[in-house]
Amino acid sequence: MTTPAVQLPEAVWAEAIAVLRDAPDAVLACHVSPDGDALGSMLALARVLSASGTAVTCTWGDERWTVPTSYSWLPDLDRVIRPSEVPGDPSLLVVLDTSSRDRLGVLAELPERAGAVVVIDHHAHSGEAERTALPGTHLVDADAAATAVVVEELLSRMGVTLDSTMATQLYVGLVTDTGSFQHAMTTPAVHAVAGRLLAAGVQPAEVTQQLWGVRPFAFQRVLGAALTRARLDPAAASGRGVVWTTVRQAELTDAGLGLDEVESVIDVVRSAREADVAVVLKEDADGSFRVSTRSRGATDVGAVCVSLGGGGHRLAAGFTSRDDADTTMCVLLDALAAAPRP
């Protein structure tokens, strides 16, 4: 018997659906530095709520707010607004792809001003994150492959028939968080979700081309520079091996690229067979580093990044560091050495 893609109590589903249907207005907020799962899940739900008459606002809480260039083609992305323009006391706040207040950035206090809160997520949070957990109704399944999977189940339970736009938005979330179905969380149920989205009108070849098939030439030069700095330590992470590199802000500026446009550098770095963990430190304009981590499966990088103030799941996670690159890697390597095996 196939395990369902999402496993949550019926009472939780019913509570969330009632809150969503009763709200005259809603703010939908995903985590800072949003990825495909955060954006796709948010925009699909926004489309449904708007169609039902809810006044919907979409945003995220980055202090230096920009729309990710690599997702500029995503349907309905033009409806998002800056966090400074968000209503201060919404009837409903829906938080997507995080359960931690820390990941809301400048919107961290908004849950206390909202009439109701619904959290939709697939990340497990523990330790420090427990003290920054969000209130409200939680549709959170740490075993779900993506937040988009939870949203797809939610919309099905709401009686929504997906159109091709909603399906495309959810498909983007599904393929980005499963690594295009390469990660270990890809189950028969995940492929069943993908099948339903394709049946609703997704063109997978077009999505793949937009996400991974097209890069500005300047990306190749930034990638090459990052690879020349790559370092391998087979003894790191208690012998599981770590490979890492940095992407420098000066190179991004010269290339005219944003941080979101070099996220895929880690997909090349992680191919080193000697390392279970891959790390890329991307330097931001303020000198901080956005740190991305990936694991082949022998290290829970999600738990490590949560302990360092970030978030994610066991195979892919990240955090922000305000230390220099060397200090950041020392702290991270110490945390990886102490990390339990999944």
N, C-alpha and C positions, 0 to 999 in steps of 0.2 A: 504494500500500500504506500502510495506517495505521500511524503510529509508535506502539509500545506506550506505555501510560501510565507505566510504570516500566521503566527499563533498567538492570539490574544483572547482574553475572556469576552464572552458575548456582551456582558454588562458594560464593559469599557467601550466597545464599538457603539452600543446604543446611546451611551452618554455623550460621546463625541459627536455623533450624528445629530442628536437633539440640539446640542449647543450650536453647531454649524448652521442648522436650518433656522434657528430662531434669531440669529444675529442680524440686525439691520445694516451694520457696517463691520468691516474686519480689516485689520492690518495683518498681512502675511510677511513674516520676516525669516530669512534664512541666516546661516552663520556668516561671519566675516570671511572675506576672500572666497566667495562662493564658487563651488565646482559645478559640474554638470548635473549631479544628483540634486544638489540644493536648488539650483535654478529651475531645472525641469520639473521637479516635484512642486515647487512653489507656483510656477506659472500654470501648470495643469489644474491645480486646485483653484487658483484664482479665476481661471476661465469658467469653471463649473459654478463657483459661487456668484460670479458676476451675472451669469446667465439666469440664475435663480432670483436676481433682484438685489443681492447684497452689494453695497458700495465697498469696493475692494481697493486696498492700497498694498503695493508690493515694494519691499526694500530690504536692505541689510545694513549692518551697523559699522562699516569701516569709517574711521575718522577721516582719512583721505579717500573719499568715495569716488570710484570710477566703475563704469560698466565694463566687464571683462571683454576685451576685443575678440578673443577666440570663440566667444559665444554670441557675438553680435548678430549672427544669422538666426538665432533661436526664436521661434514664433512668440510674439507678445512681449519680447524683452523690452520693447519701447514703452511699456506701461510702468516700469519701475521708476521710483522717485528717490531722491536723496533722503537720508534719515532725518535731516533737519526739517523736512516738509511733512513728516508723518504726524497725524493727529495725536494730541497728547493724551487723550482719554478714550481710546476706541472701545466699542462694545465688546469686541472680541479680538484677541491676539492669537494668531496661529504661528507657532515656531516650528520651522522645518529643518531637518537634518542636523539638529543638535538638541541636547537636553540640558546643556550647561549655560548658565548666565554669562560666564566669561566669554563665550563664543558669540555673544550678541553685540559686543563692542560698545558703541555709544548708546545703544538701545537697552542696555542692561537693566535699567530701572523701569522700563515700559511695562513689564508684567504686573507690577504693583498698581499701575494706573488703568489697566484694562478691566473691563467688566467680567470677562471670562478669558481663560487661557486653555488652548489645546496644543499639545506638543506631539509632533509626528517625527519619529526618528528611528534609526536602526543601530545606533552606537551605544555601547556599554560604558557607563561612567562610574567610577569608584574613587575611593580615597578623597583627595582634595575636592574633586568635583561634586561629591555628595553635599558639601556645604554651600555649593553654588547652584544646586539643582533648582529647576523651575517649578512653579506651582501649576495647578490645573489638572486637566484630564490628559493622561499620557497614552498615546498610541505608539508605544516603543517596544520593538521586538529586536533584541540584539542578535538574533539568529537570521533575521531577514537580510537578503543580499544588498538591498538598497532602500533608501527612504521612498523612492519611486514605487517599489513593490508594495509598501504599506499604503501609499496613496492610491495605487491601482485597486487594491482590495477595498479601501474605504469608498471609492467612487462606485465600485460594483455594488456594495451594500447600500449605497444611496440611490441605487436604481439608475445611475447615469450610463447612457450609451456613449462610448467614446467616439469622438470624431477624429479625423486624421491628425489634426493639430495637437489635441490632447495626447493622443497616442505617441506622437513624435516627441513631445516634451518628456513624457514618462520614459520612452525608450532611450533618450539621451541620458537620463539618470541611471537607467539600468545598465547600459553598456559602459558608462564611465566607471561606475563603482564595481563592476565585475571584471574590469580590465578586458572588455570585449569578450566576456564569457571565458576568460582564462583562469580566473581565481578559483580557489577551492570552494567558495560558497556557491558556485554554479551547480545547481541541483536540477533534477527533472522538473521540479515546481518552478524554478526560475525560467527554464526554457518554455514552460507552459505559459508563463506571463508574457514572455517575448512573443510567443505564437499569437496570443490574443491581441497584442499591440500591432503586430504585422497585419493581422486580419482586419484591424480597424483602419489601416491605411498607411502605416509607416513604410517608407522607402529606405531599407537598411543601407543600400549602397550609397545613397545620397547623404545619410547621416554619417556614415563612416568617412566619406570623402571630406565632409565639413570638419569632423573632429580630428582626423589623423592624416588625411590625404593631401592637404594643402598647407604649405608653410611659406612665409616670405623668405627669400634667399638669405636675408640677414640672420635668420634663425640658424642656418647651417654654420655661419661663422661663430656665433655665440656658443653653439654646441661644440664646435671644434676646440674653442678656447677652454671650455669647461672640461672636456675630455683630457686635455693636456695636463690639467691640474688634478686629475683623478688619483686617488690613493687607495691602496688595498692593504688591509691588515687581517690576515687569515686567523690570527689568534684573538681578535676582538670578539666581544659578545660571548665570552666564555667558550671561545674556540669555534663559534659558529661563523665567524668572518663578517667583516664590514667593509664596504667600498663606499667612498664618498668623494664629493667635489663641491666646488662653489661656482656660482654665477655672479659676476660682479656688476654692480650698478653702472659703472662707467661703460661697460660693454653693451648693456641694455640701452643706455642713452644714445650711444653712437649708432646702434642698430635701429633705434626707434621702436623698440619692443617693450611691452609691459610684462609684468611678472607672470600673468596668466598665460602668456604666449610661450613661455619656456618651461611650463609645467612638465612637458613630455621629456625633458632632458633626463629625468630619472628613469624613464623606460629604457633608455640606452644604457645608463650606468648600472642598472640592476641586472643586466645580462651577464655580468661577471660570475662565472660558475663557482668561484672560490668563496663567494660571500653569500650568507643567508640574508643579510640586511644591506640595503642601499640607502644612501642619504645624499640629498642635494640641499645646500644652503644657498638661498637666493637673496642677494642683498637688496634691500629696499632703499628708497630715496632718503630716508631718515637715518640710514646706517644700521638699522635692525636687520635681522635675517628671518625670512620665512623658511622654515626647515621642513622638508618633505622626507618621509621615510617609507620604505617598502620592505616586506619580509616575504621570503619564499614559503614560510610556514613554521619554521623552528623557533621563531621569536615573536612574542606578542608586542609589536611596536605600538599598538593602540594604548596598552597599559603604560608603556614608557612615556609616550607623548602626553597622556593625561596627567601623569605625575609631574610633567614639566610645564603644565598650564595649557596644553593644547587639547586635541581631540582626535577621534578617528576610530578605526576598528583594528583588529589584530594583524591584518595584512597590509594596511595602508593608513597612515596617520601623519599628523604634523603639529608643529607648535611655532611660536614666534619667540625669538631670542633677541635681547638687546645687548648682549655681550659681543665681543669680537668673534671672528670665525674660529680661532684656535680654542678660546675658552668655551665656546658653544660646543665644539666637538669633544672636548674633555669631559664636560658635564654629560653630554649625551652618551659617550662611550662608557662612562661609569654606570649610568642608568641601564644601558643595554647589558652590561656585564652582570647586573643584579636581576635582570628580567627573567621571570619564570618562563619555561617552555609551555606553549599552549597545550 
